[in-house]
Amino acid sequence: MDNIEAKLSVLETWAKKGVPYIPQRPGPKASRVERQYDYFPKNKSAFCSWTAEDNCPRTVELFPQLLGIRSLSRETIDDPEYAALHDRMEAALAKLKERQAASAIVADTARQLDELTSDRDRWKRIAEVQEVDVRALRERAAGAEENFRKERRARLSNERLLNTTIDELTAQVAALTATVSKVTGLKLTGKKS
């Protein structure tokens, strides 16, 4: 009975305060690794076979009464003489399962939150890089547009100059042609005489 009482005492404490975690090794990855609960029995069979050897040394240090527990047969816990202890065991196991399920939800929520935070941070960095790229492209586009305007103004100026030069040269050609015609007409007229 003392063995069952010792086991129940530990289980009931864990049902109220939580099962101890297995200590993590120190290091940079320690905070990112999900913490794991130390062993605790999840059913009657596991309760009966549970001994201190199933737990890590730190848990045994925290709960020295674990050193005195030993395995027992299922027939012992099912004995009507221990009905009250059996009921306490079932209640403690049920509370531990509920607590573990709630902790799993919290851990999963925390993991999802970490993932979402990580994703947000990654997308934020990508957005910052793209913002810099967009700014640089806008500056390049503005520079290219300014160059385009300058080149267009230069081309239009060159076209006007070219048209003016063509008009002047056309006028000069016309004048020279007229002069040549007069001179040629004089020479032709002078030869006939």
C-alpha positions in Angstrom: 0.0 0.0 0.0 2.9 2.4 0.7 4.2 1.7 -2.8 0.8 2.6 -4.3 0.6 5.7 -2.1 4.0 6.8 -3.1 3.2 6.4 -6.8 -0.2 8.2 -6.3 1.5 11.0 -4.4 3.8 11.7 -7.3 1.1 11.4 -9.9 -1.3 13.7 -8.1 1.5 16.3 -7.7 2.2 16.1 -11.4 -1.5 16.3 -12.2 -1.7 19.6 -10.3 1.7 21.1 -11.1 2.7 19.4 -14.3 5.1 16.6 -15.2 8.8 17.7 -15.1 10.6 18.3 -18.4 13.7 16.3 -19.4 16.6 18.8 -19.1 17.9 20.2 -22.4 21.5 20.3 -23.1 22.7 23.9 -23.2 23.5 25.4 -26.6 22.1 27.6 -29.3 19.5 25.1 -30.4 18.2 24.4 -26.9 15.6 27.2 -27.0 14.3 26.1 -30.4 13.9 22.4 -29.5 10.5 21.4 -28.1 10.8 20.5 -24.5 9.9 17.0 -23.7 8.1 15.7 -20.6 9.8 13.1 -18.5 8.2 9.7 -18.4 4.8 9.3 -16.6 2.4 6.3 -16.8 -0.5 6.8 -19.1 -2.6 3.8 -18.1 -3.0 1.2 -15.4 -0.5 -1.2 -16.8 2.1 1.5 -17.1 1.3 2.6 -13.5 1.9 -0.8 -12.2 5.2 -1.3 -13.9 6.5 2.2 -13.3 9.7 2.6 -11.3 12.3 5.3 -10.7 14.4 3.9 -13.6 11.8 5.1 -16.0 12.5 8.8 -15.1 15.5 10.9 -15.6 17.9 11.6 -12.7 16.8 15.2 -12.4 13.2 14.1 -11.9 14.3 11.6 -9.3 16.2 14.4 -7.5 13.1 16.6 -7.5 10.9 13.7 -6.3 13.0 11.4 -4.1 10.0 9.3 -3.2 10.4 7.8 -6.7 13.4 5.9 -5.3 11.1 3.9 -3.1 8.6 2.8 -5.7 8.6 -0.6 -7.3 6.5 -2.4 -9.8 3.3 -4.1 -8.7 0.9 -6.5 -10.3 -2.4 -5.4 -11.9 -4.2 -7.8 -9.6 -3.0 -5.8 -6.6 -4.4 -2.5 -7.8 -7.6 -4.2 -9.0 -8.1 -5.8 -5.5 -11.3 -4.5 -4.0 -9.3 -3.7 -0.8 -7.6 -1.0 -2.9 -10.7 0.3 -4.6 -10.2 3.9 -3.2 -6.5 3.9 -4.4 -7.6 2.5 -7.8 -10.1 5.4 -8.2 -7.4 7.9 -7.2 -5.0 6.3 -9.8 -7.7 6.5 -12.5 -8.5 10.2 -11.6 -4.7 11.1 -11.5 -4.1 9.4 -14.9 -7.2 11.1 -16.4 -5.9 14.6 -15.1 -2.4 13.9 -16.5 -3.9 13.0 -19.9 -5.9 16.2 -19.9 -3.0 18.2 -18.8 -0.8 16.6 -21.5 -3.4 17.3 -24.1 -3.7 20.9 -23.0 0.1 21.3 -23.0 0.3 19.7 -26.4 -2.2 22.3 -27.7 -0.2 25.1 -26.1 3.0 23.7 -27.4 1.5 23.4 -30.9 0.1 26.9 -30.7 3.5 28.2 -29.6 5.2 26.2 -32.4 2.7 27.6 -34.9 3.3 31.1 -33.5 7.0 30.7 -33.9 6.6 29.5 -37.4 4.3 32.4 -38.3 6.7 34.8 -36.7 9.6 33.3 -38.6 7.6 33.5 -41.8 6.6 37.1 -41.1 10.2 38.0 -40.5 11.3 36.3 -43.6 8.7 38.0 -45.7 9.5 41.3 -44.1 13.2 40.9 -45.1 12.1 40.0 -48.6 9.8 43.0 -48.8 12.6 45.3 -47.5 15.0 43.9 -50.2 12.3 44.3 -52.9 11.6 47.8 -51.6 15.3 48.7 -52.1 15.2 47.1 -55.6 12.0 49.0 -56.5 13.5 52.3 -55.3 16.7 51.6 -57.4 14.6 50.6 -60.4 12.5 53.8 -60.1 15.7 55.9 -59.9 17.1 54.1 -63.0 13.7 54.6 -64.8 13.7 58.3 -63.9 17.3 58.6 -65.1 16.4 56.7 -68.3 13.4 58.9 -68.8 15.5 62.0 -68.4 18.1 60.6 -70.8 15.3 59.8 -73.2 14.0 63.4 -73.0 17.5 64.8 -73.5 18.1 62.5 -76.5 14.6 63.4 -77.9 15.4 67.1 -77.6 18.8 66.6 -79.2 17.2 64.6 -82.0 14.5 67.2 -82.6 17.2 70.0 -82.5 19.3 68.0 -85.0 16.3 67.4 -87.2 15.6 71.1 -87.3 19.2 71.9 -88.0 19.3 69.2 -90.7 16.1 70.6 -92.3 17.5 74.1 -92.1 20.8 72.9 -93.6 18.9 70.9 -96.3 16.8 74.0 -97.1 19.9 76.2 -97.3 21.8 73.6 -99.4 18.7 73.2 -101.6 18.6 77.0 -102.1 22.4 77.1 -102.8 22.0 74.2 -105.3 19.1 76.0 -106.9 21.2 79.2 -107.1 24.2 77.4 -108.4 22.1 75.5 -110.9 20.7 78.9 -112.1 24.2 80.3 -112.3 25.4 77.2 -114.1 22.5 77.5 -116.5 23.3 81.1 -117.2 27.0 80.4 -117.7 26.3 77.4 -119.8 23.8 79.4 -121.8 26.4 82.0 -122.4 29.0 79.6 -123.5 26.6 77.9 -125.9 25.5 81.2 -127.2 29.1 82.4 -127.6 30.2 79.4 -129.6 27.5 79.9 -132.1 28.7 83.4 -133.0 
